[in-house]
Amino acid sequence: MNKLIKMGLIASLALTLAACGKINQENYDKLEVGMELATVENLLGSPDKCDTNLGVKTCQWGDTSKYIKVSYAFDKATLFSNKGL
């Protein structure tokens, strides 16, 4: 395998592992009602996906087997859930 491709794969894996490392019970326990998205992102990193429905934005960190979800109303966290922590 070409050296540049190997370096790219290693960098991608490192970023994935670093993001997954933040999806844990300790960080979930730090979430508080009223937190702004930017504050949650400082704790968990950028969300893997966000959806908005009827004015409520829900963001997920992680995948279908292990995740933290946070819902926001008026740009403030209102509800949290998790799986696989």
mmCIF file of the N, C-alpha and C atoms, coordinates in Angstrom:
data_MODEL
# 
_entry.id   MODEL 
# 
loop_
_atom_site.group_PDB 
_atom_site.id 
_atom_site.type_symbol 
_atom_site.label_atom_id 
_atom_site.label_alt_id 
_atom_site.label_comp_id 
_atom_site.label_asym_id 
_atom_site.label_entity_id 
_atom_site.label_seq_id 
_atom_site.pdbx_PDB_ins_code 
_atom_site.Cartn_x 
_atom_site.Cartn_y 
_atom_site.Cartn_z 
_atom_site.occupancy 
_atom_site.B_iso_or_equiv 
_atom_site.pdbx_formal_charge 
_atom_site.auth_seq_id 
_atom_site.auth_comp_id 
_atom_site.auth_asym_id 
_atom_site.auth_atom_id 
_atom_site.pdbx_PDB_model_num 
ATOM 1   N N  . MET A 1 1  ? 0.850   -1.178 0.000  1.00 0.00 ? 1  MET A N  1 
ATOM 2   C CA . MET A 1 1  ? 0.000   0.000  0.000  1.00 0.00 ? 1  MET A CA 1 
ATOM 3   C C  . MET A 1 1  ? 0.896   1.241  0.000  1.00 0.00 ? 1  MET A C  1 
ATOM 4   N N  . ASN A 1 2  ? 0.518   2.195  -0.723 1.00 0.00 ? 2  ASN A N  1 
ATOM 5   C CA . ASN A 1 2  ? 1.274   3.437  -0.826 1.00 0.00 ? 2  ASN A CA 1 
ATOM 6   C C  . ASN A 1 2  ? 1.300   4.158  0.533  1.00 0.00 ? 2  ASN A C  1 
ATOM 7   N N  . LYS A 1 3  ? 2.418   4.796  0.842  1.00 0.00 ? 3  LYS A N  1 
ATOM 8   C CA . LYS A 1 3  ? 2.635   5.431  2.149  1.00 0.00 ? 3  LYS A CA 1 
ATOM 9   C C  . LYS A 1 3  ? 1.589   6.515  2.437  1.00 0.00 ? 3  LYS A C  1 
ATOM 10  N N  . LEU A 1 4  ? 1.204   7.275  1.444  1.00 0.00 ? 4  LEU A N  1 
ATOM 11  C CA . LEU A 1 4  ? 0.223   8.342  1.630  1.00 0.00 ? 4  LEU A CA 1 
ATOM 12  C C  . LEU A 1 4  ? -1.151  7.766  1.992  1.00 0.00 ? 4  LEU A C  1 
ATOM 13  N N  . ILE A 1 5  ? -1.537  6.678  1.358  1.00 0.00 ? 5  ILE A N  1 
ATOM 14  C CA . ILE A 1 5  ? -2.821  6.042  1.667  1.00 0.00 ? 5  ILE A CA 1 
ATOM 15  C C  . ILE A 1 5  ? -2.790  5.489  3.091  1.00 0.00 ? 5  ILE A C  1 
ATOM 16  N N  . LYS A 1 6  ? -1.688  4.864  3.478  1.00 0.00 ? 6  LYS A N  1 
ATOM 17  C CA . LYS A 1 6  ? -1.569  4.330  4.839  1.00 0.00 ? 6  LYS A CA 1 
ATOM 18  C C  . LYS A 1 6  ? -1.698  5.450  5.872  1.00 0.00 ? 6  LYS A C  1 
ATOM 19  N N  . MET A 1 7  ? -1.030  6.558  5.624  1.00 0.00 ? 7  MET A N  1 
ATOM 20  C CA . MET A 1 7  ? -1.096  7.688  6.562  1.00 0.00 ? 7  MET A CA 1 
ATOM 21  C C  . MET A 1 7  ? -2.519  8.217  6.660  1.00 0.00 ? 7  MET A C  1 
ATOM 22  N N  . GLY A 1 8  ? -3.234  8.278  5.535  1.00 0.00 ? 8  GLY A N  1 
ATOM 23  C CA . GLY A 1 8  ? -4.621  8.744  5.540  1.00 0.00 ? 8  GLY A CA 1 
ATOM 24  C C  . GLY A 1 8  ? -5.516  7.807  6.326  1.00 0.00 ? 8  GLY A C  1 
ATOM 25  N N  . LEU A 1 9  ? -5.339  6.514  6.151  1.00 0.00 ? 9  LEU A N  1 
ATOM 26  C CA . LEU A 1 9  ? -6.131  5.535  6.900  1.00 0.00 ? 9  LEU A CA 1 
ATOM 27  C C  . LEU A 1 9  ? -5.857  5.622  8.394  1.00 0.00 ? 9  LEU A C  1 
ATOM 28  N N  . ILE A 1 10 ? -4.616  5.779  8.755  1.00 0.00 ? 10 ILE A N  1 
ATOM 29  C CA . ILE A 1 10 ? -4.252  5.902  10.178 1.00 0.00 ? 10 ILE A CA 1 
ATOM 30  C C  . ILE A 1 10 ? -4.862  7.167  10.771 1.00 0.00 ? 10 ILE A C  1 
ATOM 31  N N  . ALA A 1 11 ? -4.809  8.266  10.049 1.00 0.00 ? 11 ALA A N  1 
ATOM 32  C CA . ALA A 1 11 ? -5.383  9.521  10.541 1.00 0.00 ? 11 ALA A CA 1 
ATOM 33  C C  . ALA A 1 11 ? -6.894  9.395  10.707 1.00 0.00 ? 11 ALA A C  1 
ATOM 34  N N  . SER A 1 12 ? -7.569  8.761  9.751  1.00 0.00 ? 12 SER A N  1 
ATOM 35  C CA . SER A 1 12 ? -9.025  8.565  9.853  1.00 0.00 ? 12 SER A CA 1 
ATOM 36  C C  . SER A 1 12 ? -9.377  7.702  11.050 1.00 0.00 ? 12 SER A C  1 
ATOM 37  N N  . LEU A 1 13 ? -8.629  6.636  11.251 1.00 0.00 ? 13 LEU A N  1 
ATOM 38  C CA . LEU A 1 13 ? -8.879  5.751  12.385 1.00 0.00 ? 13 LEU A CA 1 
ATOM 39  C C  . LEU A 1 13 ? -8.659  6.490  13.701 1.00 0.00 ? 13 LEU A C  1 
ATOM 40  N N  . ALA A 1 14 ? -7.614  7.281  13.784 1.00 0.00 ? 14 ALA A N  1 
ATOM 41  C CA . ALA A 1 14 ? -7.324  8.039  15.008 1.00 0.00 ? 14 ALA A CA 1 
ATOM 42  C C  . ALA A 1 14 ? -8.461  9.012  15.330 1.00 0.00 ? 14 ALA A C  1 
ATOM 43  N N  . LEU A 1 15 ? -8.975  9.703  14.321 1.00 0.00 ? 15 LEU A N  1 
ATOM 44  C CA . LEU A 1 15 ? -10.088 10.637 14.545 1.00 0.00 ? 15 LEU A CA 1 
ATOM 45  C C  . LEU A 1 15 ? -11.342 9.905  14.994 1.00 0.00 ? 15 LEU A C  1 
ATOM 46  N N  . THR A 1 16 ? -11.616 8.762  14.390 1.00 0.00 ? 16 THR A N  1 
ATOM 47  C CA . THR A 1 16 ? -12.789 7.973  14.772 1.00 0.00 ? 16 THR A CA 1 
ATOM 48  C C  . THR A 1 16 ? -12.673 7.499  16.208 1.00 0.00 ? 16 THR A C  1 
ATOM 49  N N  . LEU A 1 17 ? -11.517 6.975  16.579 1.00 0.00 ? 17 LEU A N  1 
ATOM 50  C CA . LEU A 1 17 ? -11.319 6.493  17.946 1.00 0.00 ? 17 LEU A CA 1 
ATOM 51  C C  . LEU A 1 17 ? -11.382 7.632  18.958 1.00 0.00 ? 17 LEU A C  1 
ATOM 52  N N  . ALA A 1 18 ? -10.859 8.784  18.609 1.00 0.00 ? 18 ALA A N  1 
ATOM 53  C CA . ALA A 1 18 ? -10.901 9.929  19.524 1.00 0.00 ? 18 ALA A CA 1 
ATOM 54  C C  . ALA A 1 18 ? -12.335 10.358 19.769 1.00 0.00 ? 18 ALA A C  1 
ATOM 55  N N  . ALA A 1 19 ? -13.150 10.390 18.727 1.00 0.00 ? 19 ALA A N  1 
ATOM 56  C CA . ALA A 1 19 ? -14.555 10.772 18.878 1.00 0.00 ? 19 ALA A CA 1 
ATOM 57  C C  . ALA A 1 19 ? -15.304 9.750  19.709 1.00 0.00 ? 19 ALA A C  1 
ATOM 58  N N  . CYS A 1 20 ? -15.068 8.467  19.467 1.00 0.00 ? 20 CYS A N  1 
ATOM 59  C CA . CYS A 1 20 ? -15.752 7.418  20.226 1.00 0.00 ? 20 CYS A CA 1 
ATOM 60  C C  . CYS A 1 20 ? -15.351 7.464  21.693 1.00 0.00 ? 20 CYS A C  1 
ATOM 61  N N  . GLY A 1 21 ? -14.138 7.890  21.964 1.00 0.00 ? 21 GLY A N  1 
ATOM 62  C CA . GLY A 1 21 ? -13.662 7.950  23.340 1.00 0.00 ? 21 GLY A CA 1 
ATOM 63  C C  . GLY A 1 21 ? -14.439 8.945  24.189 1.00 0.00 ? 21 GLY A C  1 
ATOM 64  N N  . LYS A 1 22 ? -15.090 9.902  23.555 1.00 0.00 ? 22 LYS A N  1 
ATOM 65  C CA . LYS A 1 22 ? -15.862 10.901 24.295 1.00 0.00 ? 22 LYS A CA 1 
ATOM 66  C C  . LYS A 1 22 ? -17.291 10.452 24.559 1.00 0.00 ? 22 LYS A C  1 
ATOM 67  N N  . ILE A 1 23 ? -17.701 9.369  23.904 1.00 0.00 ? 23 ILE A N  1 
ATOM 68  C CA . ILE A 1 23 ? -19.062 8.860  24.066 1.00 0.00 ? 23 ILE A CA 1 
ATOM 69  C C  . ILE A 1 23 ? -19.025 7.848  25.218 1.00 0.00 ? 23 ILE A C  1 
ATOM 70  N N  . ASN A 1 24 ? -19.118 8.379  26.441 1.00 0.00 ? 24 ASN A N  1 
ATOM 71  C CA . ASN A 1 24 ? -19.021 7.519  27.623 1.00 0.00 ? 24 ASN A CA 1 
ATOM 72  C C  . ASN A 1 24 ? -19.928 8.045  28.736 1.00 0.00 ? 24 ASN A C  1 
ATOM 73  N N  . GLN A 1 25 ? -20.116 7.219  29.750 1.00 0.00 ? 25 GLN A N  1 
ATOM 74  C CA . GLN A 1 25 ? -21.022 7.560  30.853 1.00 0.00 ? 25 GLN A CA 1 
ATOM 75  C C  . GLN A 1 25 ? -20.551 8.804  31.594 1.00 0.00 ? 25 GLN A C  1 
ATOM 76  N N  . GLU A 1 26 ? -19.251 8.944  31.758 1.00 0.00 ? 26 GLU A N  1 
ATOM 77  C CA . GLU A 1 26 ? -18.708 10.106 32.482 1.00 0.00 ? 26 GLU A CA 1 
ATOM 78  C C  . GLU A 1 26 ? -19.113 11.415 31.805 1.00 0.00 ? 26 GLU A C  1 
ATOM 79  N N  . ASN A 1 27 ? -18.971 11.485 30.476 1.00 0.00 ? 27 ASN A N  1 
ATOM 80  C CA . ASN A 1 27 ? -19.364 12.703 29.763 1.00 0.00 ? 27 ASN A CA 1 
ATOM 81  C C  . ASN A 1 27 ? -20.880 12.859 29.716 1.00 0.00 ? 27 ASN A C  1 
ATOM 82  N N  . TYR A 1 28 ? -21.604 11.757 29.604 1.00 0.00 ? 28 TYR A N  1 
ATOM 83  C CA . TYR A 1 28 ? -23.070 11.830 29.619 1.00 0.00 ? 28 TYR A CA 1 
ATOM 84  C C  . TYR A 1 28 ? -23.555 12.436 30.935 1.00 0.00 ? 28 TYR A C  1 
ATOM 85  N N  . ASP A 1 29 ? -22.913 12.043 32.028 1.00 0.00 ? 29 ASP A N  1 
ATOM 86  C CA . ASP A 1 29 ? -23.299 12.554 33.350 1.00 0.00 ? 29 ASP A CA 1 
ATOM 87  C C  . ASP A 1 29 ? -23.014 14.044 33.510 1.00 0.00 ? 29 ASP A C  1 
ATOM 88  N N  . LYS A 1 30 ? -22.187 14.609 32.660 1.00 0.00 ? 30 LYS A N  1 
ATOM 89  C CA . LYS A 1 30 ? -21.865 16.041 32.726 1.00 0.00 ? 30 LYS A CA 1 
ATOM 90  C C  . LYS A 1 30 ? -22.907 16.906 32.013 1.00 0.00 ? 30 LYS A C  1 
ATOM 91  N N  . LEU A 1 31 ? -23.769 16.290 31.215 1.00 0.00 ? 31 LEU A N  1 
ATOM 92  C CA . LEU A 1 31 ? -24.785 17.055 30.490 1.00 0.00 ? 31 LEU A CA 1 
ATOM 93  C C  . LEU A 1 31 ? -25.805 17.634 31.463 1.00 0.00 ? 31 LEU A C  1 
ATOM 94  N N  . GLU A 1 32 ? -26.240 18.853 31.174 1.00 0.00 ? 32 GLU A N  1 
ATOM 95  C CA . GLU A 1 32 ? -27.214 19.542 32.027 1.00 0.00 ? 32 GLU A CA 1 
ATOM 96  C C  . GLU A 1 32 ? -28.277 20.210 31.169 1.00 0.00 ? 32 GLU A C  1 
ATOM 97  N N  . VAL A 1 33 ? -29.492 20.232 31.669 1.00 0.00 ? 33 VAL A N  1 
ATOM 98  C CA . VAL A 1 33 ? -30.571 20.968 31.004 1.00 0.00 ? 33 VAL A CA 1 
ATOM 99  C C  . VAL A 1 33 ? -30.148 22.429 30.902 1.00 0.00 ? 33 VAL A C  1 
ATOM 100 N N  . GLY A 1 34 ? -30.370 23.008 29.742 1.00 0.00 ? 34 GLY A N  1 
ATOM 101 C CA . GLY A 1 34 ? -30.031 24.418 29.533 1.00 0.00 ? 34 GLY A CA 1 
ATOM 102 C C  . GLY A 1 34 ? -28.694 24.643 28.855 1.00 0.00 ? 34 GLY A C  1 
ATOM 103 N N  . MET A 1 35 ? -27.886 23.591 28.702 1.00 0.00 ? 35 MET A N  1 
ATOM 104 C CA . MET A 1 35 ? -26.596 23.746 28.010 1.00 0.00 ? 35 MET A CA 1 
ATOM 105 C C  . MET A 1 35 ? -26.833 24.129 26.552 1.00 0.00 ? 35 MET A C  1 
ATOM 106 N N  . GLU A 1 36 ? -25.970 24.968 26.023 1.00 0.00 ? 36 GLU A N  1 
ATOM 107 C CA . GLU A 1 36 ? -26.024 25.330 24.616 1.00 0.00 ? 36 GLU A CA 1 
ATOM 108 C C  . GLU A 1 36 ? -25.272 24.280 23.805 1.00 0.00 ? 36 GLU A C  1 
ATOM 109 N N  . LEU A 1 37 ? -25.602 24.169 22.519 1.00 0.00 ? 37 LEU A N  1 
ATOM 110 C CA . LEU A 1 37 ? -24.961 23.201 21.638 1.00 0.00 ? 37 LEU A CA 1 
ATOM 111 C C  . LEU A 1 37 ? -23.442 23.362 21.661 1.00 0.00 ? 37 LEU A C  1 
ATOM 112 N N  . ALA A 1 38 ? -22.945 24.584 21.638 1.00 0.00 ? 38 ALA A N  1 
ATOM 113 C CA . ALA A 1 38 ? -21.497 24.817 21.637 1.00 0.00 ? 38 ALA A CA 1 
ATOM 114 C C  . ALA A 1 38 ? -20.836 24.232 22.884 1.00 0.00 ? 38 ALA A C  1 
ATOM 115 N N  . THR A 1 39 ? -21.505 24.311 24.019 1.00 0.00 ? 39 THR A N  1 
ATOM 116 C CA . THR A 1 39 ? -20.967 23.765 25.260 1.00 0.00 ? 39 THR A CA 1 
ATOM 117 C C  . THR A 1 39 ? -20.937 22.243 25.192 1.00 0.00 ? 39 THR A C  1 
ATOM 118 N N  . VAL A 1 40 ? -21.999 21.649 24.648 1.00 0.00 ? 40 VAL A N  1 
ATOM 119 C CA . VAL A 1 40 ? -22.037 20.192 24.499 1.00 0.00 ? 40 VAL A CA 1 
ATOM 120 C C  . VAL A 1 40 ? -20.967 19.746 23.505 1.00 0.00 ? 40 VAL A C  1 
ATOM 121 N N  . GLU A 1 41 ? -20.769 20.506 22.439 1.00 0.00 ? 41 GLU A N  1 
ATOM 122 C CA . GLU A 1 41 ? -19.730 20.172 21.465 1.00 0.00 ? 41 GLU A CA 1 
ATOM 123 C C  . GLU A 1 41 ? -18.339 20.257 22.082 1.00 0.00 ? 41 GLU A C  1 
ATOM 124 N N  . ASN A 1 42 ? -18.119 21.175 23.002 1.00 0.00 ? 42 ASN A N  1 
ATOM 125 C CA . ASN A 1 42 ? -16.828 21.232 23.698 1.00 0.00 ? 42 ASN A CA 1 
ATOM 126 C C  . ASN A 1 42 ? -16.585 19.958 24.492 1.00 0.00 ? 42 ASN A C  1 
ATOM 127 N N  . LEU A 1 43 ? -17.651 19.366 24.995 1.00 0.00 ? 43 LEU A N  1 
ATOM 128 C CA . LEU A 1 43 ? -17.562 18.144 25.793 1.00 0.00 ? 43 LEU A CA 1 
ATOM 129 C C  . LEU A 1 43 ? -17.459 16.893 24.916 1.00 0.00 ? 43 LEU A C  1 
ATOM 130 N N  . LEU A 1 44 ? -18.295 16.809 23.870 1.00 0.00 ? 44 LEU A N  1 
ATOM 131 C CA . LEU A 1 44 ? -18.408 15.582 23.076 1.00 0.00 ? 44 LEU A CA 1 
ATOM 132 C C  . LEU A 1 44 ? -17.798 15.662 21.681 1.00 0.00 ? 44 LEU A C  1 
ATOM 133 N N  . GLY A 1 45 ? -17.439 16.861 21.227 1.00 0.00 ? 45 GLY A N  1 
ATOM 134 C CA . GLY A 1 45 ? -16.989 17.032 19.856 1.00 0.00 ? 45 GLY A CA 1 
ATOM 135 C C  . GLY A 1 45 ? -18.179 17.352 18.961 1.00 0.00 ? 45 GLY A C  1 
ATOM 136 N N  . SER A 1 46 ? -17.943 17.398 17.665 1.00 0.00 ? 46 SER A N  1 
ATOM 137 C CA . SER A 1 46 ? -19.024 17.694 16.717 1.00 0.00 ? 46 SER A CA 1 
ATOM 138 C C  . SER A 1 46 ? -19.978 16.509 16.628 1.00 0.00 ? 46 SER A C  1 
ATOM 139 N N  . PRO A 1 47 ? -21.275 16.769 16.555 1.00 0.00 ? 47 PRO A N  1 
ATOM 140 C CA . PRO A 1 47 ? -22.235 15.671 16.449 1.00 0.00 ? 47 PRO A CA 1 
ATOM 141 C C  . PRO A 1 47 ? -22.084 14.934 15.119 1.00 0.00 ? 47 PRO A C  1 
ATOM 142 N N  . ASP A 1 48 ? -22.423 13.651 15.130 1.00 0.00 ? 48 ASP A N  1 
ATOM 143 C CA . ASP A 1 48 ? -22.383 12.857 13.907 1.00 0.00 ? 48 ASP A CA 1 
ATOM 144 C C  . ASP A 1 48 ? -23.585 13.153 13.018 1.00 0.00 ? 48 ASP A C  1 
ATOM 145 N N  . LYS A 1 49 ? -24.698 13.556 13.631 1.00 0.00 ? 49 LYS A N  1 
ATOM 146 C CA . LYS A 1 49 ? -25.855 13.975 12.844 1.00 0.00 ? 49 LYS A CA 1 
ATOM 147 C C  . LYS A 1 49 ? -26.791 14.794 13.712 1.00 0.00 ? 49 LYS A C  1 
ATOM 148 N N  . CYS A 1 50 ? -27.546 15.670 13.055 1.00 0.00 ? 50 CYS A N  1 
ATOM 149 C CA . CYS A 1 50 ? -28.571 16.486 13.723 1.00 0.00 ? 50 CYS A CA 1 
ATOM 150 C C  . CYS A 1 50 ? -29.797 16.541 12.816 1.00 0.00 ? 50 CYS A C  1 
ATOM 151 N N  . ASP A 1 51 ? -30.961 16.509 13.429 1.00 0.00 ? 51 ASP A N  1 
ATOM 152 C CA . ASP A 1 51 ? -32.225 16.638 12.719 1.00 0.00 ? 51 ASP A CA 1 
ATOM 153 C C  . ASP A 1 51 ? -33.077 17.661 13.457 1.00 0.00 ? 51 ASP A C  1 
ATOM 154 N N  . THR A 1 52 ? -33.904 18.387 12.711 1.00 0.00 ? 52 THR A N  1 
ATOM 155 C CA . THR A 1 52 ? -34.823 19.335 13.322 1.00 0.00 ? 52 THR A CA 1 
ATOM 156 C C  . THR A 1 52 ? -36.241 18.952 12.932 1.00 0.00 ? 52 THR A C  1 
ATOM 157 N N  . ASN A 1 53 ? -37.109 18.903 13.951 1.00 0.00 ? 53 ASN A N  1 
ATOM 158 C CA . ASN A 1 53 ? -38.506 18.548 13.722 1.00 0.00 ? 53 ASN A CA 1 
ATOM 159 C C  . ASN A 1 53 ? -39.376 19.390 14.652 1.00 0.00 ? 53 ASN A C  1 
ATOM 160 N N  . LEU A 1 54 ? -40.281 20.157 14.074 1.00 0.00 ? 54 LEU A N  1 
ATOM 161 C CA . LEU A 1 54 ? -41.193 21.015 14.839 1.00 0.00 ? 54 LEU A CA 1 
ATOM 162 C C  . LEU A 1 54 ? -40.449 21.927 15.822 1.00 0.00 ? 54 LEU A C  1 
ATOM 163 N N  . GLY A 1 55 ? -39.326 22.480 15.382 1.00 0.00 ? 55 GLY A N  1 
ATOM 164 C CA . GLY A 1 55 ? -38.574 23.426 16.196 1.00 0.00 ? 55 GLY A CA 1 
ATOM 165 C C  . GLY A 1 55 ? -37.662 22.800 17.223 1.00 0.00 ? 55 GLY A C  1 
ATOM 166 N N  . VAL A 1 56 ? -37.635 21.475 17.306 1.00 0.00 ? 56 VAL A N  1 
ATOM 167 C CA . VAL A 1 56 ? -36.743 20.786 18.248 1.00 0.00 ? 56 VAL A CA 1 
ATOM 168 C C  . VAL A 1 56 ? -35.599 20.171 17.445 1.00 0.00 ? 56 VAL A C  1 
ATOM 169 N N  . LYS A 1 57 ? -34.385 20.535 17.819 1.00 0.00 ? 57 LYS A N  1 
ATOM 170 C CA . LYS A 1 57 ? -33.197 20.002 17.156 1.00 0.00 ? 57 LYS A CA 1 
ATOM 171 C C  . LYS A 1 57 ? -32.651 18.866 18.009 1.00 0.00 ? 57 LYS A C  1 
ATOM 172 N N  . THR A 1 58 ? -32.429 17.699 17.394 1.00 0.00 ? 58 THR A N  1 
ATOM 173 C CA . THR A 1 58 ? -31.866 16.557 18.102 1.00 0.00 ? 58 THR A CA 1 
ATOM 174 C C  . THR A 1 58 ? -30.558 16.164 17.430 1.00 0.00 ? 58 THR A C  1 
ATOM 175 N N  . CYS A 1 59 ? -29.484 16.106 18.229 1.00 0.00 ? 59 CYS A N  1 
ATOM 176 C CA . CYS A 1 59 ? -28.168 15.745 17.713 1.00 0.00 ? 59 CYS A CA 1 
ATOM 177 C C  . CYS A 1 59 ? -27.706 14.446 18.355 1.00 0.00 ? 59 CYS A C  1 
ATOM 178 N N  . GLN A 1 60 ? -26.988 13.661 17.562 1.00 0.00 ? 60 GLN A N  1 
ATOM 179 C CA . GLN A 1 60 ? -26.473 12.381 18.036 1.00 0.00 ? 60 GLN A CA 1 
ATOM 180 C C  . GLN A 1 60 ? -24.969 12.320 17.857 1.00 0.00 ? 60 GLN A C  1 
ATOM 181 N N  . TRP A 1 61 ? -24.319 11.829 18.885 1.00 0.00 ? 61 TRP A N  1 
ATOM 182 C CA . TRP A 1 61 ? -22.898 11.543 18.861 1.00 0.00 ? 61 TRP A CA 1 
ATOM 183 C C  . TRP A 1 61 ? -22.759 10.031 18.953 1.00 0.00 ? 61 TRP A C  1 
ATOM 184 N N  . GLY A 1 62 ? -22.040 9.420  18.031 1.00 0.00 ? 62 GLY A N  1 
ATOM 185 C CA . GLY A 1 62 ? -21.872 7.974  18.026 1.00 0.00 ? 62 GLY A CA 1 
ATOM 186 C C  . GLY A 1 62 ? -22.665 7.332  16.906 1.00 0.00 ? 62 GLY A C  1 
ATOM 187 N N  . ASP A 1 63 ? -22.865 6.000  17.034 1.00 0.00 ? 63 ASP A N  1 
ATOM 188 C CA . ASP A 1 63 ? -23.569 5.249  15.991 1.00 0.00 ? 63 ASP A CA 1 
ATOM 189 C C  . ASP A 1 63 ? -24.795 4.559  16.583 1.00 0.00 ? 63 ASP A C  1 
ATOM 190 N N  . THR A 1 64 ? -25.368 3.609  15.876 1.00 0.00 ? 64 THR A N  1 
ATOM 191 C CA . THR A 1 64 ? -26.600 2.973  16.340 1.00 0.00 ? 64 THR A CA 1 
ATOM 192 C C  . THR A 1 64 ? -26.403 2.067  17.547 1.00 0.00 ? 64 THR A C  1 
ATOM 193 N N  . SER A 1 65 ? -25.172 1.599  17.789 1.00 0.00 ? 65 SER A N  1 
ATOM 194 C CA . SER A 1 65 ? -24.945 0.695  18.922 1.00 0.00 ? 65 SER A CA 1 
ATOM 195 C C  . SER A 1 65 ? -24.474 1.423  20.183 1.00 0.00 ? 65 SER A C  1 
ATOM 196 N N  . LYS A 1 66 ? -23.868 2.585  20.015 1.00 0.00 ? 66 LYS A N  1 
ATOM 197 C CA . LYS A 1 66 ? -23.362 3.358  21.157 1.00 0.00 ? 66 LYS A CA 1 
ATOM 198 C C  . LYS A 1 66 ? -23.491 4.837  20.821 1.00 0.00 ? 66 LYS A C  1 
ATOM 199 N N  . TYR A 1 67 ? -24.354 5.528  21.569 1.00 0.00 ? 67 TYR A N  1 
ATOM 200 C CA . TYR A 1 67 ? -24.556 6.938  21.252 1.00 0.00 ? 67 TYR A CA 1 
ATOM 201 C C  . TYR A 1 67 ? -25.019 7.739  22.455 1.00 0.00 ? 67 TYR A C  1 
ATOM 202 N N  . ILE A 1 68 ? -24.912 9.058  22.284 1.00 0.00 ? 68 ILE A N  1 
ATOM 203 C CA . ILE A 1 68 ? -25.522 10.043 23.168 1.00 0.00 ? 68 ILE A CA 1 
ATOM 204 C C  . ILE A 1 68 ? -26.357 10.940 22.264 1.00 0.00 ? 68 ILE A C  1 
ATOM 205 N N  . LYS A 1 69 ? -27.616 11.154 22.640 1.00 0.00 ? 69 LYS A N  1 
ATOM 206 C CA . LYS A 1 69 ? -28.499 12.069 21.915 1.00 0.00 ? 69 LYS A CA 1 
ATOM 207 C C  . LYS A 1 69 ? -28.898 13.204 22.842 1.00 0.00 ? 69 LYS A C  1 
ATOM 208 N N  . VAL A 1 70 ? -28.915 14.396 22.288 1.00 0.00 ? 70 VAL A N  1 
ATOM 209 C CA . VAL A 1 70 ? -29.336 15.577 23.036 1.00 0.00 ? 70 VAL A CA 1 
ATOM 210 C C  . VAL A 1 70 ? -30.339 16.338 22.186 1.00 0.00 ? 70 VAL A C  1 
ATOM 211 N N  . SER A 1 71 ? -31.478 16.681 22.780 1.00 0.00 ? 71 SER A N  1 
ATOM 212 C CA . SER A 1 71 ? -32.501 17.480 22.100 1.00 0.00 ? 71 SER A CA 1 
ATOM 213 C C  . SER A 1 71 ? -32.460 18.907 22.628 1.00 0.00 ? 71 SER A C  1 
ATOM 214 N N  . TYR A 1 72 ? -32.651 19.853 21.708 1.00 0.00 ? 72 TYR A N  1 
ATOM 215 C CA . TYR A 1 72 ? -32.577 21.277 22.032 1.00 0.00 ? 72 TYR A CA 1 
ATOM 216 C C  . TYR A 1 72 ? -33.872 21.968 21.646 1.00 0.00 ? 72 TYR A C  1 
ATOM 217 N N  . ALA A 1 73 ? -34.366 22.822 22.511 1.00 0.00 ? 73 ALA A N  1 
ATOM 218 C CA . ALA A 1 73 ? -35.477 23.719 22.211 1.00 0.00 ? 73 ALA A CA 1 
ATOM 219 C C  . ALA A 1 73 ? -34.994 25.128 22.531 1.00 0.00 ? 73 ALA A C  1 
ATOM 220 N N  . PHE A 1 74 ? -35.194 26.034 21.616 1.00 0.00 ? 74 PHE A N  1 
ATOM 221 C CA . PHE A 1 74 ? -34.714 27.416 21.779 1.00 0.00 ? 74 PHE A CA 1 
ATOM 222 C C  . PHE A 1 74 ? -33.224 27.446 22.084 1.00 0.00 ? 74 PHE A C  1 
ATOM 223 N N  . ASP A 1 75 ? -32.472 26.574 21.404 1.00 0.00 ? 75 ASP A N  1 
ATOM 224 C CA . ASP A 1 75 ? -31.002 26.491 21.503 1.00 0.00 ? 75 ASP A CA 1 
ATOM 225 C C  . ASP A 1 75 ? -30.492 26.079 22.877 1.00 0.00 ? 75 ASP A C  1 
ATOM 226 N N  . LYS A 1 76 ? -31.345 25.473 23.693 1.00 0.00 ? 76 LYS A N  1 
ATOM 227 C CA . LYS A 1 76 ? -30.939 24.996 25.019 1.00 0.00 ? 76 LYS A CA 1 
ATOM 228 C C  . LYS A 1 76 ? -31.268 23.504 25.127 1.00 0.00 ? 76 LYS A C  1 
ATOM 229 N N  . ALA A 1 77 ? -30.350 22.732 25.700 1.00 0.00 ? 77 ALA A N  1 
ATOM 230 C CA . ALA A 1 77 ? -30.572 21.300 25.872 1.00 0.00 ? 77 ALA A CA 1 
ATOM 231 C C  . ALA A 1 77 ? -31.766 21.051 26.791 1.00 0.00 ? 77 ALA A C  1 
ATOM 232 N N  . THR A 1 78 ? -32.630 20.148 26.379 1.00 0.00 ? 78 THR A N  1 
ATOM 233 C CA . THR A 1 78 ? -33.824 19.855 27.168 1.00 0.00 ? 78 THR A CA 1 
ATOM 234 C C  . THR A 1 78 ? -33.964 18.388 27.541 1.00 0.00 ? 78 THR A C  1 
ATOM 235 N N  . LEU A 1 79 ? -33.397 17.489 26.723 1.00 0.00 ? 79 LEU A N  1 
ATOM 236 C CA . LEU A 1 79 ? -33.580 16.063 26.935 1.00 0.00 ? 79 LEU A CA 1 
ATOM 237 C C  . LEU A 1 79 ? -32.340 15.317 26.486 1.00 0.00 ? 79 LEU A C  1 
ATOM 238 N N  . PHE A 1 80 ? -31.933 14.298 27.235 1.00 0.00 ? 80 PHE A N  1 
ATOM 239 C CA . PHE A 1 80 ? -30.759 13.495 26.892 1.00 0.00 ? 80 PHE A CA 1 
ATOM 240 C C  . PHE A 1 80 ? -31.150 12.030 26.886 1.00 0.00 ? 80 PHE A C  1 
ATOM 241 N N  . SER A 1 81 ? -30.485 11.248 26.053 1.00 0.00 ? 81 SER A N  1 
ATOM 242 C CA . SER A 1 81 ? -30.631 9.798  26.076 1.00 0.00 ? 81 SER A CA 1 
ATOM 243 C C  . SER A 1 81 ? -29.321 9.180  25.624 1.00 0.00 ? 81 SER A C  1 
ATOM 244 N N  . ASN A 1 82 ? -29.168 7.884  25.924 1.00 0.00 ? 82 ASN A N  1 
ATOM 245 C CA . ASN A 1 82 ? -27.949 7.201  25.522 1.00 0.00 ? 82 ASN A CA 1 
ATOM 246 C C  . ASN A 1 82 ? -28.223 5.736  25.288 1.00 0.00 ? 82 ASN A C  1 
ATOM 247 N N  . LYS A 1 83 ? -27.274 5.071  24.654 1.00 0.00 ? 83 LYS A N  1 
ATOM 248 C CA . LYS A 1 83 ? -27.338 3.639  24.428 1.00 0.00 ? 83 LYS A CA 1 
ATOM 249 C C  . LYS A 1 83 ? -25.918 3.089  24.414 1.00 0.00 ? 83 LYS A C  1 
ATOM 250 N N  . GLY A 1 84 ? -25.709 1.975  25.072 1.00 0.00 ? 84 GLY A N  1 
ATOM 251 C CA . GLY A 1 84 ? -24.441 1.265  25.003 1.00 0.00 ? 84 GLY A CA 1 
ATOM 252 C C  . GLY A 1 84 ? -23.280 1.872  25.764 1.00 0.00 ? 84 GLY A C  1 
ATOM 253 N N  . LEU A 1 85 ? -23.555 2.784  26.678 1.00 0.00 ? 85 LEU A N  1 
ATOM 254 C CA . LEU A 1 85 ? -22.443 3.413  27.406 1.00 0.00 ? 85 LEU A CA 1 
ATOM 255 C C  . LEU A 1 85 ? -21.894 2.500  28.490 1.00 0.00 ? 85 LEU A C  1 
# 
